[in-house]
Amino acid sequence: MRKFIAVALVALLSNNIFAQTLQDAQKEIDRENFFKAKQILNGLLKSETVNKADVYYYLGNAYLNSEDVDSAKVYYKLVWNPDNRTALGYLANGRLALLNKNAAETKLNYDRALQITKMKNANIYYEIGDSYIHPELKDVNAAITNLEAAFNLDNKNPAISIALADAYNANSANDNSMGGKAMNKYEYAVELDKKAVLAYIKMGRIWVNGKVYPSAIENYNKALAIDPSYAIVYKELGEAYYYSKQYDKMKENFEKYVSLSPGDLKARTNLAVLYFQGKEYDKAIEESTKGLVNDPNNFVYDRILAFANFELKRYKDAAEASKKFWANPTKKVKDIDYIYSARIASEAGDGEGAMKYFDQALVNDSANCDLLGEYGKALFKAKKYAAAASKYNTKKDACGSLTSLDVFYLGRSYMLAGDSLKADSAFAEFSQRNPTSPDGYWWRARVNLTLGKTEDYLAMPYYLKYTEIAGTEPAKYKKNLTEAFVYLGIYNFEKAKNKEEAKAYFTKALELDPADELATLYMKQF
């Protein structure tokens, strides 16, 4: 009898430990601490007394919310047992169908899960509602319907209240009243559990979305006052400090986040991303380089190395990282990847590569005026001058106008493509926009050398204007000023027949460049 009691007590104790541990894993998922949840659940799989189907289901949830959909699907498939059809099994099948975008199959499985529990199990409604909103919004109305049903069955569960608030908040774009309802539910969760850290985090996020950063920071600090070891709060707080341009505090909090999640490769990735977003490019490179040691196939690190090296004008390193990014079979491409890759290829002297990436970027965003201008410059650098002029004109048609820099390169493109008249018009526009810049007058002088007859001296007024502006900084514009002074000397000697003025210009040219052959030759005639 005593032996039976002892065995029973051990079994009861084991079940309690298991139940509590599974609850801990669920709690960590609810708290968005997915890394820790996976640690707990993987540990549970080693237990002989564990119901592995339960563990597989929550591992699926943990991986899904960690943006690892493939792993989530693997675990959801392991839950189902056709010989023992449980509510959790139908939930897993429903989540699989939802991930595969099969609405009819999703509803069928969820309905069966509800039928098995006679529509009286708040957790089933909670899981269904959660699937429609986390990790990304799929059907806000279905989420609200199921989470409200869960709340009606169990209005004392903070996790349900928080999830319902999430659903209301997700619907706030369609209904202004939803934002207030969301905040009320978060506050209610705090009333239910003074240590409901996630409620404070979610309220902080609402304030961040509303760009009310002091209120967001206040809520995040309330969360930390409750649980200073809650890693994700430091990440959220760091981002709030970033948006409010308190970069030192941003870095401090995000580094704390990574220190609390040392085995979380995603945490280090996020730190590298945040360094890049904060324009701490050297730090972003350092963190990405460290990350690749333990996570060599992480394409995000390659992306950051490419982008950050580009921003630091390390174009060779940027090109190498960009090449590695595109070679990674696991990469998830964003529009910004095409844009940066185009810029990198252009600066690295890969004209063909630049055009390929610019073309793809413009397929995704054909009205991107900045991108059209950059493409024009890349074509100019690749010595495709007619194509560059065409691209600038495409931008002008699409966007209504060009920047001054666009107009300048349009003029250079026309000039090098052999269309002097259009080049002259472009440089005239540039000079009109930038009357104190010598560059427009210089290039207009240059293009007018090819217009009309040599003896017409059409370039004279532009060389003259150039000397007036650039002459204030002779050391900076030495070479071009020398050319301008020589031209003006020749004009006065040959055309205006003013030898005194001509001699003065040749003298100025020789002061800048004593070895100038034309100035030296003409000076011998005085």
Backbone hydrogen bonds, N-H to C=O, Kabsch-Sander energy under -0.5 kcal/mol:
donor,donor_aa,acceptor,acceptor_aa,energy
5,I,1,M,-2.5
6,A,2,R,-2.8
7,V,3,K,-2.7
8,A,4,F,-2.7
9,L,5,I,-2.6
10,V,6,A,-2.4
11,A,7,V,-2.6
12,L,8,A,-2.7
13,L,9,L,-2.8
14,S,10,V,-2.8
15,N,11,A,-2.6
16,N,12,L,-2.2
17,I,13,L,-2.6
18,F,14,S,-2.8
19,A,15,N,-3.1
20,Q,16,N,-2.7
21,T,17,I,-2.5
22,L,18,F,-3.0
23,Q,19,A,-2.4
24,D,20,Q,-2.3
25,A,21,T,-2.1
26,Q,22,L,-2.6
27,K,23,Q,-2.7
28,E,24,D,-2.3
29,I,25,A,-2.1
30,D,26,Q,-2.7
31,R,27,K,-2.1
32,E,29,I,-1.7
33,N,28,E,-3.1
34,F,32,E,-1.0
37,A,33,N,-1.9
38,K,34,F,-2.3
39,Q,35,F,-1.7
40,I,36,K,-2.3
41,L,37,A,-2.6
42,N,38,K,-2.6
43,G,39,Q,-1.7
44,L,40,I,-1.9
45,L,41,L,-1.3
46,K,43,G,-1.4
47,S,44,L,-1.9
52,K,50,V,-1.1
54,D,51,N,-0.9
55,V,51,N,-1.5
56,Y,52,K,-3.0
57,Y,53,A,-2.1
58,Y,54,D,-1.9
59,L,55,V,-2.4
60,G,56,Y,-2.3
61,N,57,Y,-1.9
62,A,58,Y,-2.5
63,Y,59,L,-2.8
64,L,60,G,-2.5
65,N,61,N,-2.3
66,S,62,A,-0.7
67,E,64,L,-1.5
68,D,63,Y,-2.7
69,V,67,E,-0.6
72,A,68,D,-1.9
73,K,69,V,-2.5
74,V,70,D,-1.7
75,Y,71,S,-2.0
76,Y,72,A,-2.5
77,K,73,K,-2.1
78,L,74,V,-1.0
79,V,75,Y,-0.7
79,V,76,Y,-0.9
80,W,76,Y,-0.8
84,N,81,N,-1.8
86,T,84,N,-1.0
90,Y,86,T,-2.1
91,L,87,A,-2.2
92,A,88,L,-2.5
93,N,89,G,-2.3
94,G,90,Y,-2.5
95,R,91,L,-2.6
96,L,92,A,-2.3
97,A,93,N,-2.5
98,L,94,G,-2.4
99,L,95,R,-2.4
100,N,96,L,-1.7
101,K,98,L,-1.3
102,N,97,A,-2.9
103,A,101,K,-0.8
106,T,102,N,-2.2
107,K,103,A,-2.5
108,L,104,A,-2.2
109,N,105,E,-2.1
110,Y,106,T,-2.4
111,D,107,K,-2.8
112,R,108,L,-1.7
113,A,109,N,-2.0
114,L,110,Y,-2.1
115,Q,111,D,-2.3
116,I,112,R,-2.4
117,T,113,A,-1.2
118,K,115,Q,-1.6
119,M,114,L,-2.9
120,K,117,T,-1.8
122,A,120,K,-0.7
125,Y,121,N,-1.6
126,Y,122,A,-2.5
127,E,123,N,-2.8
128,I,124,I,-2.3
129,G,125,Y,-3.0
130,D,126,Y,-3.0
131,S,127,E,-2.0
132,Y,128,I,-1.0
132,Y,129,G,-0.7
133,I,130,D,-1.5
134,H,130,D,-2.8
138,K,132,Y,-3.0
139,D,132,Y,-1.7
143,A,139,D,-2.3
144,I,140,V,-2.5
145,T,141,N,-2.5
146,N,142,A,-2.2
147,L,143,A,-2.5
148,E,144,I,-2.6
149,A,145,T,-1.5
150,A,146,N,-2.2
151,F,147,L,-2.4
152,N,148,E,-2.3
153,L,149,A,-1.4
154,D,150,A,-2.0
157,N,154,D,-0.8
161,S,157,N,-1.9
162,I,158,P,-2.7
163,A,159,A,-2.4
164,L,160,I,-2.5
165,A,161,S,-2.1
166,D,162,I,-2.3
167,A,163,A,-2.0
168,Y,164,L,-2.5
169,N,165,A,-2.8
170,A,166,D,-2.4
171,N,167,A,-1.2
171,N,168,Y,-0.6
172,S,169,N,-1.4
174,N,171,N,-1.2
175,D,171,N,-1.5
178,M,175,D,-1.9
179,G,176,N,-0.8
180,G,176,N,-0.6
181,K,177,S,-1.7
182,A,178,M,-2.6
183,M,179,G,-2.1
184,N,180,G,-2.2
185,K,181,K,-2.0
186,Y,182,A,-2.2
187,E,183,M,-2.5
188,Y,184,N,-2.1
189,A,185,K,-2.1
190,V,186,Y,-1.6
191,E,187,E,-1.7
192,L,188,Y,-2.1
193,D,189,A,-2.1
196,A,193,D,-2.2
197,V,195,K,-2.4
199,A,196,A,-0.8
200,Y,196,A,-1.1
201,I,197,V,-1.9
202,K,198,L,-3.0
203,M,199,A,-2.3
204,G,200,Y,-2.3
205,R,201,I,-2.1
206,I,202,K,-1.9
207,W,203,M,-2.0
208,V,204,G,-2.2
209,N,205,R,-2.9
210,G,206,I,-1.6
211,K,208,V,-1.8
212,V,207,W,-3.0
213,Y,211,K,-1.0
216,A,212,V,-1.6
217,I,213,Y,-2.9
218,E,214,P,-2.1
219,N,215,S,-2.0
220,Y,216,A,-2.4
221,N,217,I,-2.3
222,K,218,E,-1.6
223,A,219,N,-1.9
224,L,220,Y,-2.0
225,A,221,N,-1.9
226,I,222,K,-1.2
227,D,223,A,-2.3
230,Y,227,D,-1.8
231,A,229,S,-1.1
233,V,230,Y,-1.1
234,Y,230,Y,-0.7
234,Y,231,A,-1.1
235,K,231,A,-1.1
236,E,232,I,-2.4
237,L,233,V,-3.0
238,G,234,Y,-2.5
239,E,235,K,-2.1
240,A,236,E,-2.1
241,Y,237,L,-2.4
242,Y,238,G,-2.0
243,Y,239,E,-2.6
244,S,240,A,-1.6
245,K,242,Y,-1.8
246,Q,241,Y,-3.4
247,Y,245,K,-0.9
250,M,246,Q,-2.1
251,K,247,Y,-2.5
252,E,248,D,-2.2
253,N,249,K,-2.2
254,F,250,M,-2.2
255,E,251,K,-2.6
256,K,252,E,-1.5
257,Y,253,N,-2.0
258,V,254,F,-2.0
259,S,255,E,-2.2
260,L,256,K,-1.7
261,S,257,Y,-0.6
261,S,258,V,-0.9
264,D,261,S,-1.8
265,L,263,G,-1.1
267,A,264,D,-0.5
268,R,264,D,-1.3
269,T,265,L,-1.9
270,N,266,K,-2.6
271,L,267,A,-1.9
272,A,268,R,-2.3
273,V,269,T,-2.3
274,L,270,N,-2.6
275,Y,271,L,-2.4
276,F,272,A,-2.0
277,Q,273,V,-2.7
278,G,274,L,-2.1
279,K,276,F,-1.9
280,E,275,Y,-2.6
281,Y,279,K,-1.3
284,A,280,E,-2.3
285,I,281,Y,-2.3
286,E,282,D,-2.5
287,E,283,K,-2.9
288,S,284,A,-2.2
289,T,285,I,-2.5
290,K,286,E,-2.1
291,G,287,E,-2.4
292,L,288,S,-2.0
293,V,289,T,-0.7
293,V,290,K,-1.1
294,N,290,K,-0.8
294,N,291,G,-0.6
295,D,291,G,-1.7
298,N,295,D,-1.9
299,F,297,N,-1.0
301,Y,298,N,-0.8
302,D,298,N,-1.1
303,R,299,F,-2.4
304,I,300,V,-2.6
305,L,301,Y,-2.7
306,A,302,D,-2.2
307,F,303,R,-2.8
308,A,304,I,-3.3
309,N,305,L,-1.8
310,F,306,A,-1.8
311,E,307,F,-2.3
312,L,308,A,-1.6
313,K,310,F,-1.9
314,R,309,N,-3.2
315,Y,313,K,-1.2
318,A,314,R,-2.3
319,A,315,Y,-2.4
320,E,316,K,-2.0
321,A,317,D,-2.3
322,S,318,A,-2.5
323,K,319,A,-2.3
324,K,320,E,-1.9
325,F,321,A,-2.3
326,W,322,S,-2.3
327,A,323,K,-1.3
328,N,324,K,-0.7
328,N,325,F,-1.2
331,K,328,N,-1.4
333,V,331,K,-0.6
337,D,334,K,-1.3
338,Y,334,K,-0.9
338,Y,335,D,-0.6
339,I,335,D,-1.6
340,Y,336,I,-2.8
341,S,337,D,-2.3
342,A,338,Y,-2.1
343,R,339,I,-2.1
344,I,340,Y,-3.1
345,A,341,S,-2.6
346,S,342,A,-2.2
347,E,343,R,-2.4
348,A,344,I,-2.2
349,G,346,S,-1.1
350,D,345,A,-3.1
351,G,349,G,-1.1
354,A,350,D,-2.5
355,M,351,G,-2.3
356,K,352,E,-2.0
357,Y,353,G,-2.3
358,F,354,A,-2.8
359,D,355,M,-2.6
360,Q,356,K,-1.8
361,A,357,Y,-2.7
362,L,358,F,-2.4
363,V,359,D,-1.3
364,N,360,Q,-1.5
365,D,361,A,-1.3
368,N,365,D,-1.6
369,C,367,A,-1.2
372,L,368,N,-2.0
373,G,369,C,-1.9
374,E,370,D,-2.3
375,Y,371,L,-2.5
376,G,372,L,-2.1
377,K,373,G,-2.0
378,A,374,E,-2.4
379,L,375,Y,-2.5
380,F,376,G,-1.9
381,K,377,K,-2.7
382,A,378,A,-1.7
383,K,380,F,-1.8
384,K,379,L,-2.8
385,Y,383,K,-0.9
388,A,384,K,-2.3
389,A,385,Y,-2.4
390,S,386,A,-2.1
391,K,387,A,-2.3
392,Y,388,A,-2.4
393,N,389,A,-2.0
394,T,390,S,-2.0
395,K,391,K,-2.2
396,K,392,Y,-2.2
397,D,393,N,-2.3
398,A,394,T,-2.4
399,C,395,K,-3.2
400,G,396,K,-1.7
407,V,403,T,-2.3
408,F,404,S,-2.2
409,Y,405,L,-2.3
410,L,406,D,-2.3
411,G,407,V,-2.3
412,R,408,F,-2.1
413,S,409,Y,-2.4
414,Y,410,L,-2.7
415,M,411,G,-2.5
416,L,412,R,-2.6
417,A,413,S,-1.6
418,G,414,Y,-0.5
418,G,415,M,-1.0
419,D,414,Y,-2.9
420,S,418,G,-0.9
423,A,419,D,-1.9
424,D,420,S,-2.7
425,S,421,L,-1.9
426,A,422,K,-2.1
427,F,423,A,-2.6
428,A,424,D,-2.1
429,E,425,S,-2.0
430,F,426,A,-2.3
431,S,427,F,-2.4
432,Q,428,A,-2.0
433,R,429,E,-2.1
434,N,430,F,-2.2
437,S,434,N,-1.8
441,Y,437,S,-0.5
442,W,438,P,-2.3
443,W,439,D,-2.4
444,R,440,G,-1.9
445,A,441,Y,-2.2
446,R,442,W,-2.3
447,V,443,W,-2.4
448,N,444,R,-1.8
449,L,445,A,-0.8
449,L,446,R,-0.7
450,T,447,V,-1.2
451,L,448,N,-0.6
456,D,453,K,-1.7
457,Y,454,T,-1.4
460,M,457,Y,-1.3
462,Y,459,A,-0.8
463,Y,459,A,-2.3
464,L,460,M,-2.5
465,K,461,P,-1.8
466,Y,462,Y,-2.2
467,T,463,Y,-2.3
468,E,464,L,-1.5
469,I,465,K,-1.7
470,A,466,Y,-3.0
471,G,467,T,-1.4
472,T,469,I,-1.2
473,E,470,A,-2.1
476,K,473,E,-0.6
477,Y,473,E,-1.6
478,K,475,A,-0.7
481,L,477,Y,-3.0
482,T,478,K,-2.2
483,E,479,K,-1.8
484,A,480,N,-2.4
485,F,481,L,-2.9
486,V,482,T,-2.3
487,Y,483,E,-2.4
488,L,484,A,-2.5
489,G,485,F,-2.2
490,I,486,V,-2.6
491,Y,487,Y,-2.5
492,N,488,L,-2.3
493,F,489,G,-2.2
494,E,490,I,-3.3
495,K,490,I,-0.5
495,K,491,Y,-2.2
496,A,491,Y,-2.2
498,N,492,N,-2.9
499,K,497,K,-0.7
502,A,498,N,-2.4
503,K,499,K,-3.0
504,A,500,E,-1.7
505,Y,501,E,-1.9
506,F,502,A,-2.5
507,T,503,K,-2.3
508,K,504,A,-1.9
509,A,505,Y,-2.2
510,L,506,F,-2.4
511,E,507,T,-1.8
512,L,508,K,-1.4
513,D,509,A,-2.6
516,D,513,D,-2.1
520,T,516,D,-1.9
521,L,517,E,-2.5
522,Y,518,L,-2.5
523,M,519,A,-2.1
524,K,520,T,-1.0
524,K,521,L,-0.5
525,Q,522,Y,-2.0
526,F,523,M,-1.5
